[in-house]
Amino acid sequence: MQETDLRQEKKYCSRLGWALVLTLVCALVWQFALSLAALLTVRFPALWLGMDVFYLLSLVGYYIVALPLAYRLCRSVPAPPLADRGLQPRLIGRWFVIGAGLMWLGSLAGAWLNDLVYRIAGLAPVDAVSEAIGMLPLPVILLGACILGPVCEELLFRGLVAGRLARYGQKPAALVSALLFALYHANLSQFCYALALGLLLAYAYFYTGTLRAPIVLHMLFNCYGSFVVFLLPESGPLPVLYVLSWPVLTIAGAVLLVRGWKRQVWAHGPCAPSTGVIFGNAGITAAVIVCFVQAALLFI
């Protein structure tokens, strides 16, 4: 690339970074607005829509504003065309097994890392994610965490970020978008498995050429990892089988991953991969800093 091209490419990447910052800012403003609305309903009870609606809006409501603004901000960033292989149920099943194994191993690594950092900080270990999910009503978990959340996150991280970073090759795009996806969760418990699943979801998007593939996979992962737990009885064989399913899926996923490793298909982009271009701009730098600040606030 020529020098002028480098400057233009940095502007493209910076816009993607600012789109993530904008999403995070929208989330903060949205939470503040919901808190004010909740206080207002104390005086005017007729305006209260119920806790389920409040929790659902808290979980995914800000995307109503954030996603259109993010796409508008990045409308000038070109996205290379993708192969059109379509949604294939056989591949969805294969990727689910692989992803379930990655999710289990990543959650174990994340839990260990979370506890380590808390102990280094001299604090009692806390799993903020599990505590937050435990507070949510079952309909909110199903609709927010298992349906709307995956749709919105895939539109943002695969459709917007990975799709446009594919200019520099699909492998670098998958890696960078997965890293930003993991940082976006802003907690250590989810970082490892969000990074691993981010890579898999990006590959599913690039391989099939449709966002439906990562959306369906994301829904399946969230349902199996969170919603199914609440449907199990407290005792009996089903909880035991569920616990045992994770190592079984991990072994099966490892076999599938090894067998299919050499059959991976990654397309090159029109621009040469460049760490300096992708990370050497104000937008991406700001997005990474904001995510780190959010994560650090958990320990204060």
Protein Blocks (a to p, Z undefined) as FASTA:
>chain_A
ZZklmmmmmmmmmmmmmmmmmmmmmmmmmmmmmmmmmmmmmmmmmlpgbjklmmmmmmmm
mmmmmmmmmmmmmmmpccdddddebjafklmmmmmmmmmmmmmmmmmmmmmmmmmmmmmn
opacddfklmmmmmpcfklmmmmmmmmmmmmmmmmmmmmmmmmmmmnojklmmmmmmmmm
mmmnopaklmmmmmmmmmmmmmmmmmnopaklmmmmmmmmmmmmmmmmmmpcfbdjklmm
mmmmmmmmmmmmmmmmmmmmmmpccdddfbdcdfklmmmcfklmmmmmmmmmmmmmmmZZ
